[in-house]
Structure formats: C-alpha cells, structure tokens
C-alpha cells in the first residue's frame, strides 16, 4: 500500500528508527535483522514513490534537491554507476568484491551533515569525518599554548604534557545496506539518497549511544565516564563519573555544577557558553519539564527556564534518573571510511534474491577532551519548581512602587 501522507511517513520513519535503535542497544541479531529489513522496505517504498512522482522532471536539479536528492560530483557519479553495474551483474558477488572504486569522502561528509541536522546532540559536539586522518591532536588543558621568552626543556615538557592524541581507528562499525534490485533502476542520484539515509541512521544510532555512555572498550568513551588519571579502568572499560545529586534546579544547585565545568584541569578558569543539558526523554517530561516550567503574569507557561543558559537535549542514550551537563565542543567524535574503503557483498544477513545485502566497514573514536568538561547528575529526586507567592497589604504594595 502506498505511503503518501507526510504525517504517516514521519510516524513510520520514527517507528522504524525506534525499532532499529532498540535492536542495536540490545545487540539482538534477530531483532536487528527484522528492524533493518523493515527500515529498508520503508525507505525503498518511499523513495520509489518520490522518484516516480518526479517523472519527466527527474533531471531538474531544483526539483531533485527539494526531494533530498543531491547533485552528485563526477567522482560520486562514477562510484555509484560502477556499484549499480556490479550489483546488477549475474556474478554480482565477485563483481562487488572486485569493485575498484572506493566510497568518496564527500559522501560521508554529506551523511554527517544529514546526521547533525537531524540529531541535536550530534550537531552540538565536535563531530567530524575521521576518514581523512587517523590521529586527532588536541589541547588537554583547554588553554592556548603560548609562552613568552626562551623555550627551555622544562617549558617544552610542560607544553608537550598539554597535548593529547586520539586514535581515530580504534573503534569499528559495520553498516549493513540492503538495496532492493528495483532501486538500482532509478540511477545514481536516487541510489545515493538511499545509501546516505541508511548510513545516516546507522551512524546516528550507533554514535549517540557511544557519545553519551560508551565505556571505552571497542567503543567511544562517553560523556558520563570518568577519564581522570585516578579512574579505575578495568579491562579497557571506564567507570561512570560519581554523580552529583540535585533535587531542584536553582541558581545554587546548578551554579555548583557549573563551577566544576568552568575549571580547566590545571585549576585555571575558562568561560562557559553553549552548554548542553542531556536528559532521558521520560525524565524530561516527568522531572525536568516540571522543574523548569514557570507561569508568567499573563497566565501562560514558559518551558525550559534555567538559571544559566543551556540547551536541553532529550536522548534515550542517557539512563533514567541520570543527566549530564557540559561543554559539547570539548567532546570530539569521528566516524569515517579510509581512502581504500569499499562496499562489500555480505552474507551475514539472509534476504530474498531481490534485496541484496552489502557492508560498509567504518572506523572512529570519541571522548571528552578533559575530565571537567562534563558532570554527571543524579536527578532521580528532582522535584517540580515551586512558585514563590507573597501576600502583601495595600500599604506595603504602594510603598514598594
């Protein structure tokens, strides 16, 4: 049955994404198989309808752009053309394995741009294409490494101690792409949109969970993890930070948290701006929203009123009863494909002959750049905000004017 109503498409996409996220979190291969098949069916059906609706205007770049179809570069067109030819070949397994073109870096750039637009948390952090390099160098102290005068060995050692390096090849992510045979007939631009949307969903779901709560063992080190020099790392797994319990959202309670974030690891101060407050969606409505909602003089309500400027972000990646506040630009995460990256035929999931499975091997890594950049909160006891009401007599009111 054709899906034409925009609200139905949105609801169906949300349903498919939720099932895919749940299967990935549970690491349930059977559920993942079913979720990926369902998502691929939904996406291919939707895109087929859009491609057919474009009809004779299929070459109009303005119309295509309005439907989320990009104008491809020469390198991208060459890649998809060869991929389509190989996928249609009678000996498609060997043709795909012997495909002599790599996925262009511009495709991953576009995927990451799509991911940032759709996911507020990933838009806020330093989210980069790690396919172009293997090491990320950063300043651990957060301060400019500037020295006046002669640079002696002691100063050189001090500056070197401020430099950290993240290996962007440590964590592996295999993305499975299920391309129905009839989708190949719509040409490189529509296949590009299909592949990008599947990759974006995979990267978004896999990355957000790792960015918030990854334990560092073959995955990112999440915002909620203790990366201090005294952290007890067991088997490559980082422990949770010690949570700070707050029962109300007031200048005093939030001020104490921000004082920690405002301190560089060497004890000096840093400015705070563009902060985020990450909460579980259910906690947002049950705890955070009631604690940050005030009623204006005209009787209307204002939501997300905080004692210091912050963006509240709802994420299923944070467990119920917990929240995290921090500086998103002090978290770097990278996902990419190396220059030799190829789409491979995959036998890991079994499908009907008209829907073949391919695999894209990706790598990446992520971590906070210093231990004070994020603070883990215990909000299990958070209570609604209380409006202060004071009764005054007419004389006091007049005197106060």
C-alpha positions in Angstrom: 0.0 0.0 0.0 1.5 3.4 -1.0 2.6 5.7 1.7 1.7 9.2 0.6 0.6 11.2 3.7 3.6 13.2 5.2 2.4 12.5 8.8 2.2 8.8 8.1 5.7 8.8 6.6 7.1 10.6 9.6 5.4 8.3 12.0 6.5 5.2 10.1 10.1 6.5 10.0 10.0 7.1 13.8 8.7 3.6 14.3 11.4 2.1 12.2 14.2 4.1 13.8 13.0 3.2 17.3 13.0 -0.5 16.5 16.4 -0.3 14.9 17.8 1.6 17.9 16.3 -0.9 20.4 17.8 -3.8 18.5 21.3 -2.2 18.3 21.2 -1.4 22.0 20.1 -4.9 22.9 22.7 -6.4 20.5 19.9 -8.8 19.3 20.9 -10.1 15.9 17.4 -11.5 15.1 15.7 -8.2 16.1 18.3 -6.3 14.1 17.7 -8.4 11.1 14.0 -7.7 11.2 14.4 -4.0 12.0 16.9 -3.4 9.2 14.6 -5.2 6.7 11.7 -3.2 7.8 13.6 0.1 7.6 15.0 -0.8 4.2 11.5 -1.7 2.9 10.0 1.6 4.2 12.8 3.7 2.7 12.8 2.0 -0.7 9.0 2.2 -0.9 9.0 5.9 0.0 11.9 6.8 -2.4 10.3 4.8 -5.3 7.2 6.9 -4.9 9.1 10.1 -4.8 11.2 9.1 -7.9 8.1 8.2 -9.8 6.5 11.5 -8.8 9.4 13.4 -10.2 8.6 11.8 -13.6 9.7 13.8 -16.5 11.3 16.4 -14.2 13.9 13.8 -13.0 16.7 15.8 -14.5 15.6 19.1 -12.9 18.2 19.7 -10.1 15.9 22.1 -8.3 13.1 19.5 -8.1 15.5 16.8 -7.1 17.0 19.0 -4.4 13.6 19.6 -2.9 13.2 15.9 -2.6 16.5 15.5 -0.8 18.4 14.3 -3.9 21.8 15.8 -4.3 23.6 16.9 -7.4 26.5 14.4 -7.5 30.1 15.2 -8.1 31.9 13.4 -11.0 33.6 11.1 -8.5 30.4 10.2 -6.8 28.6 9.6 -10.1 31.4 7.3 -11.2 31.3 5.4 -7.9 27.5 4.8 -8.0 27.5 3.9 -11.7 30.1 1.2 -11.1 28.3 0.0 -8.0 25.0 -0.3 -9.9 26.6 -2.2 -12.7 28.3 -4.6 -10.3 25.1 -5.1 -8.3 23.2 -6.0 -11.5 25.8 -8.3 -12.8 25.0 -12.1 -13.0 28.1 -12.7 -10.9 27.3 -9.9 -8.5 29.2 -11.3 -5.5 32.5 -11.3 -7.3 31.7 -8.0 -9.1 31.1 -6.2 -5.8 34.2 -7.8 -4.2 36.3 -6.7 -7.2 34.9 -3.2 -7.4 37.9 -1.0 -7.9 36.4 2.3 -6.6 36.2 3.5 -3.0 33.4 5.4 -1.4 34.2 9.1 -2.0 34.9 11.1 1.2 32.2 13.6 0.0 29.5 11.0 0.5 30.5 10.6 4.2 30.7 14.4 4.6 27.1 14.6 3.3 26.0 11.8 5.6 27.5 13.5 8.7 25.8 16.8 7.7 22.5 15.0 7.5 23.1 13.4 10.9 23.9 16.7 12.5 20.8 18.3 11.2 18.5 15.5 12.5 20.2 15.0 15.9 20.7 18.0 18.2 23.4 16.3 20.3 25.5 15.4 17.3 25.1 18.9 16.0 26.4 20.4 19.2 29.6 18.3 19.7 32.7 18.4 17.6 31.5 15.7 15.1 34.0 15.1 12.3 34.8 12.9 9.3 37.6 10.7 10.5 38.2 9.1 7.1 40.8 11.7 6.2 43.1 11.1 9.1 43.9 8.5 11.7 45.0 10.7 14.7 43.3 13.7 16.3 45.6 16.0 18.3 44.1 18.3 20.9 44.9 20.6 23.8 44.1 18.8 27.1 44.3 21.9 29.2 41.9 23.9 27.0 44.2 26.9 27.2 46.3 28.4 24.4 49.8 27.0 24.5 51.6 30.4 24.3 54.9 31.1 26.0 56.8 34.4 26.2 60.6 34.3 26.3 63.1 31.5 25.7 61.7 28.0 25.4 63.8 25.7 27.6 63.5 22.0 28.1 61.2 22.4 31.2 58.8 24.6 29.2 58.9 22.2 26.2 58.0 19.3 28.5 55.2 21.3 30.1 53.7 22.2 26.7 54.0 18.6 25.5 52.1 17.4 28.5 49.2 19.6 27.4 48.9 17.7 24.1 46.6 14.7 23.8 46.1 12.3 20.8 43.0 10.3 19.9 43.5 7.3 17.6 40.5 7.5 15.3 40.9 3.9 14.0 40.3 2.1 17.3 36.5 1.6 17.1 34.9 -0.4 14.3 31.4 -0.1 13.0 30.0 -2.2 10.2 27.0 -0.7 8.4 24.7 -3.0 6.5 23.0 -1.7 3.4 20.0 -3.5 1.9 19.4 -2.4 -1.6 16.3 -3.7 -3.4 17.1 -4.6 -7.0 14.5 -2.3 -8.5 16.0 0.7 -6.6 19.1 0.3 -8.8 17.0 1.2 -11.8 16.4 4.8 -10.6 20.0 5.8 -11.2 23.0 7.1 -9.2 21.3 10.1 -7.6 18.4 8.1 -6.0 20.7 5.2 -5.0 22.9 7.9 -3.3 20.0 9.2 -1.3 19.0 5.6 -0.3 22.6 4.7 0.8 23.1 8.0 2.6 19.8 7.7 4.6 20.7 4.2 5.7 24.2 5.2 6.6 22.9 8.2 8.5 20.5 6.1 10.6 23.3 3.7 11.4 25.8 6.3 12.4 23.3 8.4 14.4 22.1 5.5 16.5 25.5 3.9 16.9 27.2 7.2 17.7 24.8 8.9 20.1 24.7 6.0 22.5 28.5 5.7 22.5 29.0 9.5 22.8 26.8 9.6 25.9 27.5 6.4 27.7 30.1 4.3 25.8 32.5 2.5 28.2 35.6 2.9 26.0 36.0 -0.9 25.2 35.9 -1.1 21.4 33.6 2.0 21.5 33.8 5.7 22.4 34.4 6.9 25.9 31.1 8.6 26.8 30.4 11.9 28.5 29.2 10.1 31.6 32.5 8.3 32.1 35.4 9.1 34.4 38.5 9.9 32.4 40.6 11.3 35.3 44.0 10.0 36.0 42.6 8.3 39.1 39.8 6.4 37.2 39.8 2.7 37.8 39.8 1.3 34.2 39.0 -2.4 34.2 39.6 -4.4 31.1 39.5 -1.3 28.9 36.2 -0.1 30.4 35.9 3.3 32.0 33.7 3.7 35.1 30.9 6.2 35.5 31.6 9.6 36.9 30.4 10.0 40.5 27.0 11.6 40.0 26.1 14.9 41.7 22.6 14.6 43.2 20.3 17.6 42.7 16.7 17.7 43.9 15.9 21.1 42.5 17.0 23.3 39.6 18.1 26.6 41.2 21.0 29.0 40.8 22.7 27.4 43.8 22.4 23.8 42.7 23.3 24.5 39.0 26.0 27.0 40.0 27.9 24.4 41.9 27.9 22.1 38.9 29.0 24.9 36.5 31.8 25.8 38.8 33.3 22.4 38.2 32.9 22.7 34.4 34.4 26.2 34.5 37.7 24.9 35.8 40.5 23.7 33.5 42.4 20.6 34.5 45.2 22.8 35.8 42.8 24.7 38.0 42.5 27.9 35.9 39.2 29.3 34.8 37.5 29.0 31.4 34.4 30.8 30.0 31.2 28.8 29.7 29.0 29.1 26.7 26.8 26.9 24.5 26.3 24.4 27.4 24.0 21.3 27.0 21.8 19.5 29.5 21.2 15.9 28.3 18.3 14.0 29.8 16.3 10.9 29.1 13.0 11.8 27.3 10.8 10.2 30.0 12.8 12.1 32.7 12.3 15.3 30.7 8.5 15.1 30.9 8.3 13.6 34.4 11.1 15.6 36.2 13.0 18.2 34.2 10.0 19.9 32.4 8.0 20.3 35.7 11.2 21.6 37.4 11.9 24.2 34.7 8.4 25.5 33.9 7.2 28.8 35.2 3.9 30.6 34.9 4.1 34.2 33.5 2.0 37.1 34.8 -0.4 36.7 31.9 -1.2 33.1 32.9 0.9 31.4 30.1 3.6 28.9 30.8 7.3 29.1 29.9 9.2 25.9 29.5 12.9 25.1 29.9 13.6 28.1 32.2 17.1 27.5 33.6 19.3 29.6 35.9 22.1 29.7 33.3 21.8 29.5 29.5 21.8 25.8 28.4 20.2 23.8 25.7 18.1 20.8 27.0 18.6 17.8 24.7 16.5 14.7 25.1 18.4 11.4 24.4 17.5 7.8 25.0 21.2 7.2 25.4 21.2 8.5 28.9 19.7 6.2 31.5 16.6 7.2 33.5 17.4 9.1 36.7 20.6 10.5 35.3 21.5 13.6 33.3 24.7 15.2 32.1 25.7 18.9 31.8 28.7 20.0 29.9 30.6 21.7 27.1 29.8 19.9 23.8 32.7 21.4 21.9 35.0 19.7 24.4 33.8 16.4 23.1 35.2 15.1 19.8 33.8 12.2 17.9 34.8 11.0 14.5 33.4 8.4 12.1 34.7 7.7 8.6 35.9 5.3 6.0 39.6 5.1 5.0 40.7 6.0 1.5 40.5 2.4 0.4 37.0 1.9 1.8 34.7 -0.2 -0.3 31.2 -1.5 -0.3 31.4 -5.3 0.1 28.9 -8.0 -0.6 27.7 -9.5 2.7 26.4 -13.0 3.6 25.9 -12.0 7.3 22.1 -11.4 6.8 19.9 -13.5 4.5 17.3 -11.9 2.3 15.2 -12.6 -0.7 17.1 -12.5 -4.0 15.7 -9.1 -5.0 17.1 -7.4 -1.8 20.8 -7.9 -1.6 23.0 -7.1 1.5 26.1 -5.0 1.4 28.5 -4.0 4.1 30.5 -0.8 4.7 33.3 -1.0 7.2 33.8 2.2 9.2 36.0 3.3 12.0 36.1 6.1 14.5 36.5 7.1 18.1 35.3 9.7 20.6 35.9 11.1 24.0 35.8 14.3 26.1 38.9 16.3 25.9 39.2 16.8 29.7 37.5 15.3 32.7 35.9 18.6 33.8 34.1 19.1 30.5 31.0 17.1 31.7 29.3 16.5 35.0 27.0 13.5 35.6 23.9 14.3 37.6 21.6 12.2 39.7 18.1 13.6 39.1 16.1 10.8 40.5 14.9 13.0 43.3 14.3 16.1 41.2 11.1 17.9 42.3 8.9 20.4 40.4 9.7 24.1 40.7 7.8 25.9 43.4 6.4 29.3 42.7 7.0 31.8 45.4 3.8 33.6 46.4 3.9 36.5 48.9 0.8 38.3 50.2 1.2 42.0 50.9 -1.3 44.6 52.1 -2.2 47.7 50.2 0.2 49.9 52.1 3.2 47.6 51.5 2.3 47.3 47.8 2.1 51.1 47.5 5.3 51.6 49.3 7.1 49.2 47.0 6.0 51.0 43.9 
